[in-house]
Amino acid sequence: MDLILPAVGLPGQLKLKSASILVVGAGGLGCPVLLYLAAAGVGRITILDHDAVDMSNLHRQVLHTEDRVGMNKAESAARGLTALNSSISIIPLPYSFTPSLFSSPSSHLTPLRTGTYTLILDCTDNPTTRHFLNSYAVHFGIPLVSGGEKEGGKEREWRVVPIELVRNGSAEAQERRVVDVRSETEFGICKIEGSLNIPFRSILRDPALAFGPSTSSTTSPLLRNNGSASSSSSAAAATTPRPKEIVFVCRRGNDSLLAARALERYLEKERELKGVDGMEEEEEERVKVGDLRGGLVAWSRVVEGFPVY
């Protein structure tokens, strides 16, 4: 048992008991990870997976069984872990890890929205989810361990380096829009000339705000009530001509990446509703979405005199 291991002992076992770990993905990688966490006595394990158990999964996803084929994987895994260790708390969440989770009023998602985890384990095979998870972990300051394989070994996001933004013009009308996702207070301290302020949480709630009317170096006119999106924001954004490029900016490049991923997912859903894929989309209609790598801290290193705080 762990109590007699010098590296663990009673203090270590008590730390495991008080730990709360989020595991995203209950498939081929997530299943053995979950088994060892439960066996070790981790006190609270949250499992997030939207997929259902299939017969073809059983030879490698060892927590699932034949009688649970068709059941959600998070719920199936929870049953298996309870049978292994009934003294720990297991919370199955049958959802995808997407921005929509953060606008849900469900009380059982409160820990997810507030980031109350000791550790996050990424056991997914989806690059979009991986990028979103990384930004989520950085935002809440939670250690993240990623074990999934990268798609083709390549990263898919467009991350703009500061010098590129300087050379090509930071916010050219109708061509490129720079959206600063910091708070209005921080935006008032310093900003990139021509940028538009839409706070991070507003973008997560309604990514379409990024397409709204642009007023240079100010907070978006679509925002009301201390940064909340007005009820007509999406409609107003829909009637505004879209820029060819949108670049998100924050202080260090973490929230901006999350905002870019949220807008990418919004555009993917929009294309699905139209029945158009990325290859069929007209070049003049396609919006390129990215963020400033390293944020304003990196920007200050190439723009002389730009203040940092």
ZAFI-788210 format. One record per atom (N, C-alpha, C): x, y, z; residue in one letter. Coordinates in steps of 0.02 Angstrom, whole numbers, padded with zeros to 5 digits, always signed. Layout:
XYZA ...
This chain:
+00042-00060+00000M +00000+00000+00000M +00044+00062+00000M +00016+00120-00022D +00055+00182-00029D +00080+00209+00037D +00045+00194+00092L +00064+00222+00157L +00133+00200+00179L +00157+00142+00158I +00222+00118+00180I +00278+00136+00131I +00260+00171+00077L +00311+00193+00030L +00342+00258+00056L +00408+00260+00064P +00441+00320+00091P +00425+00384+00052P +00416+00377-00014A +00404+00436-00055A +00332+00462-00049A +00288+00422-00018V +00218+00441-00011V +00201+00450+00063V +00197+00395+00098G +00181+00398+00169G +00112+00426+00182G +00097+00440+00246L +00032+00467+00264L +00020+00537+00236L +00070+00583+00240P +00058+00650+00212P +00042+00648+00137P +00078+00606+00100G +00066+00601+00028G -00003+00572+00013G -00023+00522+00052Q -00088+00492+00041Q -00145+00541+00056Q -00135+00582+00106L -00185+00632+00122L -00190+00685+00067L -00133+00702+00036K -00133+00749-00020K -00172+00719-00079K -00162+00655-00092L -00200+00622-00145L -00274+00623-00130L -00292+00611-00067K -00362+00610-00047K -00394+00678-00057K -00357+00732-00046S -00385+00799-00052S -00381+00827-00123S -00348+00791-00168A -00338+00816-00237A -00403+00811-00277A -00410+00856-00325S -00466+00855-00372S -00437+00859-00443S -00446+00806-00482I -00415+00800-00547I -00467+00796-00602I -00457+00837-00654L -00500+00835-00714L -00466+00794-00768L -00500+00742-00791V -00474+00700-00845V -00520+00710-00906V -00492+00736-00960V -00531+00748-01021V -00515+00692-01071V -00564+00650-01083G -00555+00592-01127G -00554+00528-01088G -00601+00483-01102A -00604+00418-01068A -00598+00363-01120A -00548+00369-01164G -00536+00320-01216G -00475+00277-01202G -00436+00265-01254G -00379+00220-01248G -00326+00244-01200G -00316+00309-01195L -00268+00337-01147L -00301+00352-01080L -00362+00379-01083G -00396+00399-01022G -00412+00341-00976G -00430+00283-01004C -00450+00226-00962C -00395+00203-00914C -00335+00187-00937P -00283+00167-00889P -00263+00223-00841P -00265+00285-00865V -00250+00342-00821V -00300+00344-00764V -00364+00338-00781L -00417+00340-00731L -00411+00282-00682L -00395+00223-00706L -00388+00165-00662L -00334+00177-00609L -00277+00203-00630Y -00223+00214-00582Y -00238+00271-00534Y -00273+00323-00557L -00292+00377-00512L -00339+00353-00457L -00388+00313-00478A -00436+00287-00429A -00402+00238-00381A -00359+00196-00407A -00324+00147-00365A -00277+00182-00316A -00249+00239-00336A -00204+00276-00292A -00240+00313-00237A -00306+00322-00246G -00345+00356-00194G -00354+00430-00203G -00350+00454-00266V -00365+00524-00279V -00438+00537-00259V -00448+00588-00216G -00513+00598-00184G -00570+00617-00230G -00556+00657-00282R -00609+00681-00326R -00585+00679-00398R -00619+00640-00440I -00601+00633-00510I -00660+00654-00553I -00649+00704-00596T -00700+00725-00643T -00681+00700-00712T -00728+00666-00745I -00716+00636-00810I -00759+00672-00862I -00727+00698-00914L -00763+00735-00966L -00753+00699-01033L -00809+00675-01062D -00807+00642-01127D -00877+00640-01156D -00885+00662-01218H -00951+00664-01249H -00968+00601-01288H -00919+00558-01300D -00926+00501-01345D -00961+00443-01310D -00985+00394-01350A -01018+00335-01324A -00973+00273-01335A -00981+00224-01291V -00942+00163-01295V -00964+00122-01356V -00916+00099-01395D -00929+00057-01453D -00894-00010-01443D -00922-00062-01474M -00893-00129-01467M -00820-00130-01489M -00803-00089-01539S -00735-00088-01565S -00685-00056-01517S -00711-00023-01464N -00667+00010-01415N -00639-00038-01363N -00674-00094-01351L -00663-00133-01291L -00594-00164-01285L -00561-00178-01341H -00496-00211-01336H -00440-00165-01311H -00452-00098-01312R -00401-00052-01289R -00426-00002-01236R -00491+00006-01231Q -00519+00052-01181Q -00547+00010-01124Q -00501-00008-01079V -00512-00064-01033V -00560-00051-00976V -00584+00010-00968L -00634+00023-00916L -00705+00006-00939L -00715+00002-01004H -00782-00010-01031H -00794-00085-01042H -00857-00104-01040T -00876-00175-01046T -00931-00184-01098T -00944-00246-01118E -00994-00260-01168E -01063-00236-01148E -01080-00243-01085D -01148-00223-01063D -01156-00147-01060D -01101-00109-01071R -01107-00036-01071R -01096-00007-01141R -01099-00048-01192V -01095-00022-01261V -01155+00024-01274V -01143+00082-01301G -01195+00132-01312G -01201+00183-01257G -01171+00169-01199M -01172+00215-01143M -01119+00269-01153M -01130+00328-01126N -01079+00380-01128N -01015+00357-01094N -00958+00372-01123K -00895+00347-01096K -00878+00374-01027K -00895+00437-01013A -00882+00465-00947A -00922+00427-00894A -00985+00413-00909E -01028+00377-00862E -01007+00304-00855E -00987+00274-00910S -00963+00205-00908S -00899+00199-00866S -00853+00247-00877A -00791+00246-00839A -00804+00256-00765A -00853+00300-00749A -00869+00312-00679A -00894+00248-00645A -00933+00209-00680R -00957+00145-00652R -00899+00098-00637R -00852+00095-00685G -00795+00051-00675G -00751+00073-00616G -00742+00138-00609L -00700+00164-00554L -00734+00155-00487L -00799+00163-00484T -00836+00153-00421T -00830+00081-00398T -00831+00034-00445A -00822-00037-00428A -00752-00050-00401A -00703-00010-00424L -00634-00019-00401L -00622+00014-00334L -00649+00075-00324N -00638+00112-00262N -00699+00155-00247N -00742+00131-00203S -00805+00165-00188S -00797+00221-00138S -00737+00231-00112S -00727+00283-00060S -00708+00351-00089S -00702+00355-00155I -00684+00419-00186I -00744+00448-00224I -00741+00512-00239S -00795+00545-00275S -00779+00548-00350S -00825+00525-00391I -00815+00524-00463I -00872+00561-00497I -00855+00610-00537I -00906+00652-00570I -00900+00644-00646I -00947+00609-00677P -00946+00603-00751P -00982+00662-00784P -00951+00691-00834L -00982+00746-00872L -00984+00726-00946L -01043+00710-00971P -01050+00685-01041P -01051+00742-01092P -00998+00782-01094Y -00995+00841-01139Y -00929+00844-01176Y -00928+00884-01229S -00866+00903-01261S -00837+00963-01224S -00771+00969-01224F -00740+01027-01192F -00738+01084-01242F -00791+01124-01241T -00799+01179-01289T -00819+01243-01251T -00814+01302-01283P -00833+01364-01250P -00905+01365-01226P -00950+01325-01258S -01020+01326-01238S -01031+01303-01166S -00984+01263-01139L -00990+01240-01070L -00991+01299-01021L -00957+01354-01040F -00949+01409-00994F -01008+01457-00994F -01056+01445-01037S -01118+01485-01037S -01177+01445-01010S -01165+01383-00990S -01219+01341-00964S -01234+01359-00891S -01299+01364-00873P -01317+01381-00804P -01315+01321-00756P -01300+01261-00781S -01303+01201-00740S -01255+01206-00680S -01281+01193-00621S -01241+01199-00560S -01185+01147-00556S -01195+01088-00587H -01143+01037-00583H -01082+01053-00625H -01088+01106-00667L -01030+01128-00707L -00992+01185-00673L -01015+01206-00614T -00982+01261-00579T -00907+01249-00567T -00886+01189-00544P -00813+01179-00535P -00775+01188-00601P -00805+01169-00657L -00773+01176-00721L -00767+01250-00740L -00818+01288-00727R -00817+01359-00744R -00771+01399-00699R -00761+01376-00638T -00719+01413-00591T -00648+01386-00586T -00634+01330-00620G -00566+01304-00622G -00539+01280-00556G -00579+01243-00518T -00559+01220-00452T -00528+01150-00454T -00476+01142-00493Y -00443+01077-00498Y -00370+01081-00478Y -00345+01026-00452T -00274+01021-00433T -00231+01008-00495T -00259+00971-00542L -00221+00949-00601L -00270+00933-00657L -00249+00945-00719I -00289+00926-00778I -00248+00877-00819I -00280+00823-00840L -00248+00773-00883L -00283+00772-00951L -00246+00789-01002D -00273+00789-01070D -00261+00721-01102D -00315+00683-01110C -00311+00616-01140C -00352+00615-01205C -00351+00669-01242T -00390+00675-01303T -00347+00664-01365T -00381+00660-01422D -00346+00655-01486D -00369+00709-01533D -00396+00764-01505N -00424+00819-01544N -00382+00882-01534N -00348+00907-01586P -00305+00966-01579P -00343+01028-01555P -00404+01038-01578T -00443+01096-01557T -00456+01094-01482T -00477+01036-01457T -00488+01027-01386T -00424+01038-01347T -00368+01014-01374R -00304+01021-01340R -00284+01094-01331R -00293+01134-01384H -00277+01205-01380H -00322+01240-01329H -00386+01223-01330F -00433+01254-01284F -00416+01235-01212F -00398+01172-01201L -00379+01148-01134L -00317+01185-01109L -00268+01194-01154N -00207+01228-01135N -00221+01299-01112N -00263+01334-01148S -00280+01403-01130S -00320+01405-01065S -00365+01357-01057Y -00404+01352-00995Y -00358+01342-00935Y -00310+01297-00942A -00264+01283-00887A -00221+01344-00871A -00198+01378-00922V -00157+01438-00911V -00198+01492-00877V -00261+01501-00899H -00304+01552-00871H -00315+01543-00796H -00325+01481-00775F -00339+01467-00704F -00277+01447-00665F -00220+01443-00699G -00158+01426-00664G -00156+01354-00639G -00185+01308-00679I -00188+01237-00659I -00136+01198-00700I -00095+01156-00668P -00048+01114-00706P -00085+01069-00754P -00058+01063-00815L -00088+01023-00868L -00038+00972-00894L -00060+00909-00898V -00019+00856-00927V -00055+00831-00989V -00024+00837-01047S -00054+00815-01110S -00021+00751-01134S -00061+00700-01145G -00033+00636-01167G -00055+00615-01235G -00101+00654-01265G -00127+00636-01331G -00077+00651-01386G -00088+00621-01443E -00044+00631-01502E -00066+00691-01542E -00019+00731-01565K -00035+00787-01607K -00055+00763-01676K -00103+00798-01707E -00127+00780-01773E -00073+00796-01825E -00044+00742-01853G +00008+00752-01904G +00070+00784-01877G +00077+00789-01810G +00134+00819-01780G +00138+00894-01790G +00083+00926-01812K +00084+00997-01827K +00032+01034-01785K +00048+01095-01768E +00000+01140-01736E -00040+01176-01791E -00105+01187-01779R -00147+01215-01831R -00163+01289-01822R -00150+01317-01762E -00171+01385-01752E -00123+01434-01785E -00150+01493-01800W -00110+01547-01829W -00091+01594-01773W -00028+01594-01754R -00004+01638-01701R +00043+01690-01732R +00022+01752-01727V +00058+01807-01758V +00115+01829-01713V +00175+01836-01740V +00230+01863-01701V +00226+01939-01705V +00247+01974-01652P +00239+02048-01650P +00267+02084-01710P +00326+02064-01734I +00357+02100-01789I +00315+02096-01852I +00278+02040-01861E +00234+02033-01919E +00177+02084-01916E +00150+02093-01856L +00096+02141-01847L +00120+02212-01858L +00181+02226-01836V +00210+02293-01844V +00221+02308-01918V +00251+02260-01954R +00268+02271-02024R +00206+02277-02069R +00155+02237-02053N +00096+02235-02097N +00041+02283-02076N +00052+02320-02023G +00000+02366-02000G -00042+02332-01948G -00051+02362-01891S -00084+02328-01835S -00159+02321-01844S -00193+02371-01872A -00266+02367-01877A -00291+02405-01938A -00282+02376-01996E -00303+02408-02058E -00378+02398-02069E -00414+02453-02083A -00487+02451-02091A -00508+02401-02144A -00558+02360-02127Q -00588+02311-02172Q -00540+02255-02193Q -00478+02258-02172E -00430+02206-02189E -00412+02164-02127E -00390+02198-02076R -00370+02164-02014R -00400+02200-01955R -00428+02161-01910R -00454+02188-01847R -00415+02159-01789R -00391+02202-01745V -00355+02180-01685V -00403+02187-01627V -00419+02131-01594V -00466+02130-01538V -00429+02116-01474V -00431+02163-01428D -00397+02157-01363D -00446+02128-01313D -00430+02070-01284V -00478+02036-01240V -00465+02049-01165V -00421+02097-01150R -00411+02114-01080R -00472+02152-01053R -00472+02164-00987S -00526+02203-00957S -00523+02275-00982S -00578+02311-00974E -00580+02380-00996E -00530+02423-00957E -00519+02406-00893T -00470+02442-00853T -00400+02434-00880T -00381+02371-00896E -00314+02359-00924E -00306+02391-00992E -00360+02389-01032F -00358+02419-01098F -00345+02494-01093F -00371+02525-01039G -00360+02596-01029G -00288+02614-01012G -00250+02565-00987I -00180+02578-00968I -00136+02583-01030I -00144+02536-01075C -00105+02536-01137C -00140+02493-01189C -00129+02507-01253K -00163+02469-01305K -00127+02479-01371K -00138+02433-01417I -00113+02440-01485I -00158+02488-01522I -00129+02537-01554E -00168+02587-01589E -00215+02555-01641E -00278+02574-01638G -00327+02547-01685G -00361+02484-01662G -00343+02458-01603S -00373+02396-01579S -00441+02408-01547S -00480+02354-01543L -00548+02356-01515L -00549+02314-01452L -00578+02340-01399N -00581+02304-01335N -00646+02266-01327N -00641+02199-01324I -00697+02156-01307I -00672+02108-01253I -00691+02117-01190P -00665+02076-01136P -00672+02001-01148P -00625+01964-01122F -00618+01892-01132F -00683+01853-01120F -00715+01866-01064R -00775+01828-01047R -00832+01843-01096R -00835+01904-01122S -00886+01921-01171S -00875+01883-01236S -00812+01876-01256I -00795+01839-01317I -00813+01765-01309I -00800+01737-01250L -00817+01667-01239L -00892+01656-01242L -00930+01704-01215R -01003+01697-01216R -01031+01705-01287R -01002+01752-01325D -01028+01766-01392D -00970+01785-01438D -00939+01735-01470P -00882+01750-01515P -00899+01796-01573P -00964+01800-01591A -00985+01843-01647A -00973+01916-01633A -00961+01934-01570L -00946+02004-01553L -00884+02029-01591L -00839+01983-01608A -00778+02002-01643A -00794+02031-01712A -00853+02017-01739F -00873+02042-01804F -00913+02106-01801F -00925+02131-01740G -00968+02189-01731G -00936+02253-01757G -00973+02309-01754P -00947+02374-01776P -00882+02391-01741P -00833+02415-01778S -00768+02431-01750S -00761+02505-01738S -00743+02523-01677T -00727+02592-01660T -00656+02592-01635T -00609+02621-01670S -00538+02615-01655S -00522+02634-01583S -00479+02593-01552S -00451+02605-01486S -00505+02620-01433S -00558+02581-01433T -00610+02591-01384T -00643+02524-01368T -00687+02524-01319T -00725+02464-01303T -00781+02456-01354T -00795+02394-01374S -00846+02382-01425S -00912+02413-01407S -00944+02448-01454P -01009+02479-01440P -01065+02427-01430P -01051+02364-01445L -01101+02311-01434L -01104+02289-01361L -01056+02312-01319L -01053+02290-01250L -01090+02338-01205L -01131+02311-01162R -01169+02350-01114R -01163+02318-01046R -01181+02354-00994N -01184+02326-00927N -01117+02295-00906N -01066+02336-00904N -01000+02314-00880N -00971+02256-00919N -00974+02261-00984G -00941+02210-01025G -00985+02154-01048G -01049+02156-01033S -01094+02103-01055S -01119+02119-01126S -01129+02067-01165A -01154+02077-01233A -01228+02094-01231A -01248+02142-01270S -01318+02160-01274S -01356+02106-01313S -01422+02104-01306S -01462+02051-01338S -01459+02055-01414S -01444+02114-01440S -01443+02122-01513S -01373+02117-01542S -01324+02095-01501S -01255+02096-01523S -01243+02051-01583S -01269+01991-01581S -01258+01944-01637S -01290+01969-01701S -01350+01999-01695A -01384+02026-01754A -01344+02084-01784A -01318+02127-01740A -01279+02184-01764A -01215+02160-01797A -01184+02109-01767A -01122+02082-01795A -01135+02052-01864A -01194+02021-01872A -01209+01987-01935A -01217+02035-01992A -01236+02098-01977T -01247+02147-02031T -01186+02191-02044T -01133+02180-02007T -01072+02219-02015T -01023+02183-02061T -00994+02217-02110P -00945+02184-02154P -00888+02154-02114P -00869+02094-02131R -00817+02060-02093R -00747+02076-02119R -00699+02084-02074P -00630+02095-02096P -00602+02029-02123P -00547+02033-02160K -00515+01973-02187K -00477+01935-02133K -00452+01973-02084E -00413+01943-02030E -00435+01971-01963E -00437+01927-01912I -00448+01949-01844I -00391+01922-01801I -00357+01967-01766V -00302+01948-01722V -00320+01967-01651V -00323+01918-01607F -00338+01931-01536F -00274+01946-01498F -00280+01990-01449V -00223+02012-01409V -00242+02011-01335V -00195+01990-01293C -00203+01997-01221C -00135+02016-01192C -00127+02010-01127R -00064+02032-01097R -00006+01986-01114R -00017+01920-01108R +00038+01872-01118R +00027+01821-01173R -00030+01823-01206G -00043+01777-01261G -00080+01714-01242G -00110+01712-01182N -00146+01652-01160N -00221+01658-01173N -00252+01710-01146D -00323+01720-01159D -00337+01732-01233D -00290+01764-01268S -00300+01778-01339S -00304+01713-01379S -00265+01663-01361L -00268+01599-01395L -00335+01566-01384L -00360+01569-01323L -00425+01540-01307L -00480+01575-01345L -00475+01641-01351A -00525+01679-01388A -00524+01661-01462A -00464+01652-01490A -00457+01633-01560A -00488+01564-01573A -00477+01518-01527R -00505+01451-01535R -00581+01453-01531R -00608+01496-01487A -00681+01503-01480A -00711+01529-01545A -00679+01578-01575L -00704+01606-01638L -00698+01556-01695L -00643+01518-01697E -00634+01465-01748E -00691+01415-01743E -00708+01395-01682R -00762+01346-01673R -00829+01376-01695R -00839+01439-01680Y -00900+01474-01702Y -00905+01473-01778Y -00850+01487-01812L -00850+01488-01885L -00861+01419-01914L -00833+01368-01882E -00844+01299-01904E -00918+01281-01900E -00949+01300-01845K -01021+01285-01836K -01062+01324-01888K -01041+01385-01901E -01076+01426-01951E -01072+01394-02020E -01013+01367-02038R -01006+01334-02102R -01048+01271-02106R -01051+01234-02050E -01093+01173-02048E -01166+01190-02060E -01190+01244-02029L -01260+01264-02037L -01275+01285-02109L -01224+01313-02142K -01232+01334-02212K -01222+01276-02260K -01195+01220-02234G -01181+01163-02277G -01120+01174-02320G -01073+01215-02295V -01012+01231-02332V -00952+01212-02290V -00904+01177-02320D -00843+01162-02283D -00790+01213-02298D -00733+01209-02263G -00679+01258-02270G -00651+01261-02340G -00651+01205-02376M -00623+01203-02444M -00669+01237-02494M -00736+01233-02481E -00784+01261-02528E -00796+01335-02517E -00778+01359-02458E -00792+01429-02441E -00755+01476-02488E -00789+01527-02511E -00760+01576-02556E -00702+01612-02521E -00648+01622-02557E -00588+01653-02528E -00604+01721-02498E -00646+01761-02533E -00660+01829-02509E -00704+01828-02446E -00739+01771-02432E -00781+01767-02373E -00745+01737-02313E -00689+01706-02324R -00654+01671-02271R -00619+01720-02225R -00627+01711-02160V -00595+01753-02110V -00537+01714-02078V -00478+01743-02080K -00420+01713-02049K -00417+01735-01976K -00414+01687-01931V -00416+01703-01859V -00351+01682-01826V -00323+01726-01786G -00261+01710-01751G -00255+01751-01688G -00196+01747-01657D -00184+01787-01598D -00110+01807-01595D -00096+01857-01554L -00028+01883-01549L +00012+01840-01501L +00062+01805-01527R +00103+01761-01486R +00142+01802-01434R +00136+01783-01372G +00172+01819-01318G +00136+01881-01294G +00080+01900-01326G +00040+01956-01304G +00076+02023-01305G +00050+02069-01265L +00077+02137-01264L +00147+02139-01232L +00163+02089-01191V +00230+02086-01163V +00280+02077-01219V +00265+02031-01266A +00309+02021-01324A +00308+02082-01370A +00248+02113-01377W +00241+02173-01419W +00287+02229-01394W +00292+02236-01328S +00333+02289-01299S +00407+02281-01314S +00428+02220-01332R +00498+02208-01346R +00518+02231-01416R +00468+02239-01459V +00484+02260-01528V +00458+02331-01544V +00414+02357-01502V +00389+02425-01511V +00418+02468-01455V +00466+02508-01472E +00501+02549-01422E +00454+02598-01387E +00458+02599-01321G +00418+02645-01282G +00349+02619-01263G +00330+02559-01287F +00264+02533-01269F +00265+02513-01195F +00218+02538-01155P +00220+02524-01082P +00200+02453-01065P +00230+02426-01013V +00211+02360-00986V +00192+02369-00913V +00150+02325-00888Y +00127+02331-00819Y +00124+02262-00787Y 
